[in-house]
Every structure is written in C-alpha cells, then in structure tokens.
Amino acid sequence: MSIVISVHGDTNWNKHTMEIRQSDRTVDGQIVKENEYYGHMDNFAGVHTVMKSFFSGQIKSPRFRLEITYGEETDMEGAKNVAKTLVSHDIVIVVDVTGTPTTKNLVVEKCRNKRLRKYVDKILVQNNVLYDLYPNCPDPIANQDETNVYGKVTDFTFFFGIPTRGGDYNDGPVYCYQSDIEKCSEALVSLINGLNDEFPFDEIEKERKGEASSSVFDFFGDLGGSLFGTKKKEKEE
C-alpha cells in the first residue's frame, strides 16, 4: 500500500525560457505586489513543487514513493510503466499544471472517489490550504493526464494542479505565482503525511481481499452448479 507522487519530467519544447516578474495580486480584498514566474510551466511548476516537498525533509510517511515519469506529452509511457507496479488500494497523486480559473493556491481535480475526496478535503482544511476541489476536470485547456492511466488500476487517484494563467501552457509561456508553488509544496507534504495517518488503508485492503475471495467463490460455485446441473440433466434424460 503506497502513496505515490507522479510528476512528469518531459516537456513539449526543445528550448525553455523562464523569468521572474512582479505583478499585482488581489489577496483578501487587498492588492499586493507578488513575484511570479513567466515561462514554460508545463511541467516546471509541477517538478519544482514536488522537489521542494521532497527536499523539505518534512515527509514522514513510510508509504511515500516518488515517480518522475516520461512520455506524458506523447503516449503516457512512463505512467503506464508505473501503473504496472500499483495495486488497487494504492493512492496516486498526479502533480501537474492546470489552467482552471481560480483565486486559490491549489486546484484539486478528478478526485472522483468519495471516500478519498473526504480525506483530501479534511486534510487541506486542517492545514489552512486555500484550494478548489472538483470530482471532474474543469481545465479548459486539457483533460487528459496521468490520472487517466492510473484510474484503470486504482480508484484512489487525483490531479494536484498548480494554477497557471495567461494562455495555453501546452503552447508556450504562461504565468505562475511563486507563492502558489510554495503553498502547493507545503500542501503536498500535508496530504502525504495526513493520508498516511488517517486514510483507512487496512480497512480498504480487507475489503478488496474480501471482494476477490467472493469472486473466486462465486466462480467455483457457478462452475460447480453448472457441472452438477449438467450431470443431473443427463441422469434425468
């Protein structure tokens, strides 16, 4: 049972640009000056966030596993290889950029499992994270990502979106607030540790084993009934 962070390291470009600018941002009704990145954010913002979390030294979960994948921009080959190592009760958090409009620091998307969504919501609230949470994908730019691969193996996956704005992140440079990456990095640590402590992994594993045993029992029960039914019919004839 693992908590897997999946972040793709490939990009759409052969050459990247990045600069830091200062802009106005409305925070709690007040306009403040804030630094922001302007450049090719997909997936600089995601990798930067994950690396800040990883090297913070604050991740305490023994279940934690980091996967930096390849091929996300083409055929999802890296995610497909990671999916082969998963079991149905692993949690996979996909960290990437989003174009979903928001005034928050974080956008959680595709968190479809109600049980997982309850814990994600609870942990983020407990840690005073400013976020939007969706069971679907409201991103107007793209809706295909690594959760589409991992969702075939486990119900417990969701998209951890770093907000960008100012255009299509697949097409060229966009904006991303530095403070959003800082806050997302902290939120990711909180989610990993919080899910490790609070999510009912053992209970779910027992449920899944019970379902598997029941399926095997039903199969042999049906098989036996079919065989005996055939023999009985032969005797009656």
Secondary structure as UniProt FT lines:
FT   STRAND          3..8
FT   STRAND          18..27
FT   TURN            28..29
FT   STRAND          30..39
FT   HELIX           41..54
FT   TURN            55..57
FT   TURN            62..63
FT   STRAND          64..69
FT   TURN            72..75
FT   HELIX           77..83
FT   TURN            84..85
FT   TURN            88..89
FT   STRAND          91..98
FT   STRAND          106..109
FT   HELIX           114..126
FT   TURN            127..128
FT   STRAND          131..133
FT   HELIX           147..150
FT   TURN            151..153
FT   STRAND          157..163
FT   TURN            169..171
FT   STRAND          174..177
FT   HELIX           178..198
FT   HELIX           201..236
//
